[in-house]
Amino acid sequence: MDRRRLCPYLDTINRSVLDFDFEKLCSVSLSHINVYACLVCGKYFQGRGLKSHAYTHSVQDGHHVFLNLETHKFYCLPDNYEVIDSSLEDITYVLNPTFAAERISLLDNNPKLSRAYDGTTYLPGIVGLNNIKANDYCNVILQALSHVTPLRNYFAREENYKHIKRPPGDQMFILVQRFGELIRKLWNPHNFKAHVSPHEMLQAVVLCSKKKYQITSQGDPIEFLSWFLNSLHLALGGSKKLSSSVINQIFRGTMKMYSRKMLPVDMKDEDQEKLLLTEEYKESVQESQFLYLTCDLPPPPLYPDELRENIIPQVPLFTILAKFNGVSEKEYKTYKDSTMKRFEITKLPPYIILYVKRFTKNTFILEKNPTIVNFPIKSIDFGELLSPEVRAKHKHTMYDLVANIVHDGEAGSGKGTYRVHILHKGSGKWYDMQDLHVSDILPQMITLSESYIQIYEVQRERRSTSDTASEPNNVNTS
């Protein structure tokens, strides 16, 4: 009988203490090299030889079954033989979940709850992320991006990106690897626990951003989102071409920006006419790409109304989107002159990210605009912003909301909190997620929140008007 297939210590394995979300380093020497996980107590130790930390632990504590975190092989110490047993496959799957192409295509159609090893039930994809200290601003972005279907499908299979060649010593590719691991853990239907810790992902963020985005101090989600998507794009070998990476294909659109310099007010009419003929004051056109659209809120009222009640102001979504219709002009002031600009969208991406600019910084303080944006959750026609010629080139212009990031509380780092509303396509339900807290929410409640970042998905199949008219949450804001 093959000795390595028979191990008398398999019944000592304690799956409830196993946690592979944290950094793979030895708990004694803090080394990353040749690390083994003790399957009895869950701690990490280095080596397997006679004087190694894992060997010493096995003799002192009587813990015998270890897993090599790199090769995914099981060993019995101190006897030092490999253990091969099919009952251990669930442990290797939790360490490194893998998805076949057929299973990935069915992820959005699965309404079934999964049961974790500790008995709690969860929906794959709707899994809480641990807030290590002040990383809620990262968690909401990672949760939202994990529900962008083509992005999730790409990162759920390591084969899609592991052959991309990077220059030697390039650190940025670790961001791609860690994001892929996190996506697979979030959608794993066989987790041992109903939450995931983004510890390794966030360490990669701190390393690659040169400590700009920290776990210990709250940052701005829109700045993190912009940096994160651009870093992924470059790490995947992306260029300025719209088809050069999966990030560009999903989120990148194009627009024309028209600018004209304002004439000085205190100048005579004849001088103004002369200035208008100069090149500097003629309207210029610049073509550019966008990753997200920045929507400006109207300023909140300074004084209460007649009833002495300061009612929270509201604004329809299409009012703040009018900035991009190619007609509306906005003045942008600098210390010496001001410029009138208007924006015309020339290509809509499959997924549109809207950023509602809530925070303004003056000389003294950071202020928050509490205006609530009224938006429909389904069937928003972004084609209304396009010119007739541009609209004719777009086959689909109707979009549905898939993620809504909200800021609660006061302005300033550490004073407020971030949470995200996510649509689970398999069950058709909306969920409110704030770090480890996950609860379902009515679609009507989502529109009452102080939205900060929204992600919209294009409707590939145009539904009939009778379907969209019957939906209770489809409020027309145009």
N, C-alpha and C positions, 0 to 999 in steps of 0.2 A: 504494500500500500504506500502511495506517495505521501511522505510525511508532511509536506508543505500544504496539503489539502486538509489535513486533520489538525485543528488547533483546539485544545481543551479550554482555552480562555475566551472564546467568542461570546460566552454568556456574560462576561464582565463589562462588555461595551455598554456605555451609557449615552444613548443618542440625545437625551434631553440636555446634556451639557455641551454638545458639539456646536461650535459657532465658527464658521469659516469666513465671516465678513471682515474680520480684523486683519491688520497687517501681518504677513507671514514672517515673523521673526522669533528667534529663540527667547524664551522668558528669562533665561539665565545670562547668556552671552550677548543678547540683542543682535545676533548675526542673521542675515537673510539666507546664508548658504546652507543647503542640505538640511532643511527644517522638517521635522516630523511632528505630527499631532498625536498626543496620547488620547486614545479613544475611550479611556476610562474616566479621566478628569477634564479633558478638553484643552489642556495646556500644550504649548508648543516648545519643543526641545530640539537642539542641534545634534546631528550625527547619529551613528548606529554602532560605532566601534567601542572597544573595551573602556576607554577613558572619556567617552562622549557624555554629554548631559542627559541624553535620552536613555543611555545604558544605566547611568547612575540612578536616574529616576525609577527605572523599571526594577532595580534591585532594592532601593530604599523603600519605595511605596508599594511594591508588589503589583504595579500596573504593567501589563504585558503586551497589549496590542497597540501598534503604532501605524500611522499612515504617512507615507512620504507625500508632502504637499505638492511636489513638482511632478514626480513620475506616477502618482496615484496608485502606488503599490503598498500592500499591507505586510507588516513584519511582526513577528513575535520576538520580544526581547526578554531576558538576556540570551535566549537560545539562538537568536539571530537566524531565523529561517522565514522564507516568504509564505504568507498565508493566501491561499486562493479559495474563495468561497463565494457562491452567488448571493448569499444573504447580505454581503457587504456592498452590493452594487448601489443600493439607495444612498449610502454615504458618499461614494464617489460622484453620484449624480448631483447631490446637494453642493459638494465642493465645486463642481464645474458642470452646471446644467447645459445640455445640448439640445438643439431643436432641429428636426428634419424639416425640409421645405414644405412637406404636406401639412405638418403640424402647425407651422407658422401661418399658413393660409387659413387655418381654422380658428386661430386665436380670437378673432373678433366675433366669431359665431358661437362661442362657448358661454352659456349662461350658468353653468354648474359651479357650485361652491366646492372648493378643495378643503380637505381636513389636514391640518398640520399634525406633527407627531405629538405635540402637547395637548391635542384635542380641540383646539380652536379652529373655527372655519373661516375661510377667506376666499375672495375672488382673485384669481391670478391677474396681476396688473393693478388691482386696487389693494396695495400693500403699504402699510405705514413705513416711513423712513425715520430712523433715529436722529434726534437733534442732539448732537454731541455737546455743543454749548450754545452757539449763536449762528448755526448754519441753516436756519429756516429759509433764508433767501435763496440758498442753493437747492434745498429740498424741493421747493415748489417748482423750480425750473426743471429739475430732473424728472419729477413726477409728470409734468406737462409734456415734456419731450418724449417720455416713454409711451405716450398715447398718440403720437403722430405716426400713423400706421406705416408708411414707407420707411421712415427712419428706424422704427422698432424692428421691422422685418429685415432691414439691412444689418443692423448690429446684433440681431438674435443669432445670426450664423457667422461664426468666426472666419469661415472660408471666404467670406466676401471681402475681408480686408487684411488678412494675415500675410498675403503675398505682396502687399504694397512695399516697394523698396524705399527705405529712408537713408539719408546720409549717416555715416557712423557717428555715434555720440549724440544723436538727436533724441532729446528728451520728450518732445511733444507727442510722439506716437504712443507713449504710455497712457495718455489721455483717452485715445481711441480704444485701447485694450481694456482699460478700467470701465469705460462707459459701456462697452459690449458686455462685460461681466455683470455690471449692475442691471442692465436691461434683462439679461437672461435670469438673474435672481428674482427680479420683480415679477416676471411672467412664469416662474417655475411652479407647476401645479403640485410638486412633491416636497415643499419646504418643510423643515423640522419645526419652524416657528412662523407665526403669521406677520412678521415684520422683518425688515432688512436694515442693516446698518451700512450707510454709504461711506464708511471709514476710509477704505482704500481709494475710492473715487475722489474723496475730498483731499486726501493727501497728495494725489496726483495734481489736483487743481492748485493747491498751495505751491507745489514744486514748479509746475509749468507757468504759473502766473507770477513767479518770483515774489511770492508772499503778498501779492496785491489783494487776493481774495482769501480770507482767513476763516478758520473754523470758530475762532474765539471772539470775533467781532462781526456784527451784522453789516452786510453790504447792501448794494442796490441790485435787485434782481435783473433789471433791464441792462445794466452795465455787465453783469455776469453773463447774461444770455448772449449779448453781442460778442463778448470776448470768447465764450465757450464755443459758439457756432463757428466763428471765424477761425479759432484754433483747430477745431475738428476738420474744417474745410482745408486748411493748409497741411495738416498732418496726413490727410488722405490724398495728398498730391494735387490739391485743387489750384486753379489759376483764375484769371478774370473771366474765362469763358463760362457761360451759364450752365453748360453740360459737364463741367470738369470734375465735379464731385457730387455726391448724393445730397450734401447740404445745399448747394446751389440749385440743384434740380427741384428740391422741395420748397425752399423758402425765398429764393432770390427773384425779385421782379425788377422791371426797369421803368424809369420815368424821365420826362423832360422837365428841366427846371428853367423857367424864364425869369430873368432878373433885369431890372432897370433902376438906375440910380435916380434918387429924388433930387429935384432942383432946389437950390437954397430959397427959402421963403422971402427973405428980405432983398431980393434982387429985382431990378426993373424988368418989365415985360420984354423989351428989346434984347436985353442981355440973356434972358431965359431962352428966347427963341434961338439966339446964336449958340448957346450951350447945347440945345437939343440937337443941333446938326453935328456936334462933335461925336467921335466914336465912343467916348467914355459914357455918354448919357443915352446911347441907343440900347434897345433891348437885346440882351444876349441870351442864347439858348445853350444849355449844357445837358448832355445825356448822361445819366448816372444809374447805378444799380441800387436797390434798397433791400435790406434784410427785414426791416420792420417799418411800419408807418407811425410817425409820432403825431398824435392828435392833441390839440391844445384845447383846454377847457375854458369857458368864459369865466371871468373873475367873479367870485362870490359876492353877494351884496354886503356892503359895509355896515348897514344899519338894519335893525329889525323892521318888520312891516307894521301896519297900523294897529294890529292886535298885540303888539309888543312881543311877538313870537318870531324868532329867527328860523323860519322854515328852511329846511335843507333844499337848496336849488337843484333842479333837474334839467337835463338837456338830452334831446334825442340823438342817437348815434349818428344819423345822417347829417345833422347840423355840424358836428365836429369833423365828419369825413368830407364835408364840402371843400375843405382846404385842397383836396386832391382832384377836383373836377376840371382843372385846367382853366377856369374862369376867375375864381375867387383869388384876390390878391391880398397879401399880408405884408405889413411893414416890418423890416428887421433893422433895428437901430444899432449903430456903433458909436463910439465916442466922438467921431468926426463927421460922419454922414449917415444917411439911411437909404435902404434899398427896398424896393417893392418886388416881391417874389410871388410867382404862382407855379403850381406843380400839376403836371399832366401825366397820368399813369399810361404807359405804353404796353406793358405786359404784366398780367396778374399771375403770381405763382400759384401752384396747387394748394399751398397752405399760406395764409396771410396772418402775420403777427401784427396786432395793433397795440401800441403803447400809449396809454392815456397819461399825459404829463400832469401829475398831481402835485408835484413838489417844485417850489420855486425858492431860490436862495437869494436873499438880498444881503446888504452889508452886514446885518446883525444876526438874523435867524433864518432857519429853514422852515418855510410855511407849507401847509398842506391844504389843497383845495378839496372840500368835502362834497363837491357837486356829484350827484348820482347820474350815471349815463343810462338812459333807457334804450335797451337793445333787444331785438328778437333773438331767440336761440336757434331758430331754424329758418332757412330760406331767405337769407339776406342777399339782395341783388347788388353786388359790387359793380355790375355792368353799368349802373346809373352814373358812375363816376367817369366812364370812358366816353371818348368821342365816338360818333357813329362808325367811322372808318376802323378805329381800333377795336370796337366791340364786335365788328363783323369778323375779325380774325380769331376771336375767342369762342370756342364751342360751348363752354360752360362758364357762366358768371354767377351762379347761385352758390352760396356758401352756408355751412352749418357751423355753429360753435362746438368745439371739442374740449377746450380748456379755458378757464377763467381764473386768473391770479388776482387775489384781493389783498389790500393792505388795511389792517384794523389798527386803531389807536392813533397816537400823535406822531408828528414828523420827528425825525432824528434817529440816529443809530441806537438800537437797543430799546427805544421807547414804544415802538409798535411791533406788530407781528404780521407774518404773511401766511396765507392759506390758499388752497387751490380747489376749484370745482372741476371735476373730471367726469366726462361721459364714458360709461362702460358700454361699448357697442353691443356686446353679447347679450346683456340683460336689458339694455335701453334705459338704464337708470343713471341718475346723476349722483355723485358722491362728493362730500365735503371732506377734504384731507388737510390736516394740520399736523405735520410731523407724524407721530405714532397714532394720532386720533383719526379714525375713519368712520364717517356716518353718512347715511343716505340723506338726500336733500331734494325738496320739490323744485322743479324747474322754475316755477314762479318766484321762488325766494332768491334765485341767483341774480335776477335783474335788480334786486334791491341793495346789492352789495356795492362797495366802493372799488370798482374794477380798476386794475392797474395794468395788467397785460392780458391780452386775449389771443387765442389761436383759433382761426377759422379754417375749415376744410372744404374744398370744392365738392359740389354734388356732381358725381359722374353721370348718374342716371337722373334725368329731370323728372320729378314726380308730377302727377297731375295737379291742377289747381284746386280740385275738390279735396285732395289729401292735405294740402298745406293750409287751406282755409279752415279745415276742421280742427286744427291743432290749437289748444287753448293758449299756449304760450307764444304764439306767433303774433306779436304786437307790431303793427305797421308804424315805423318811426319816420318814414320819408315825408 
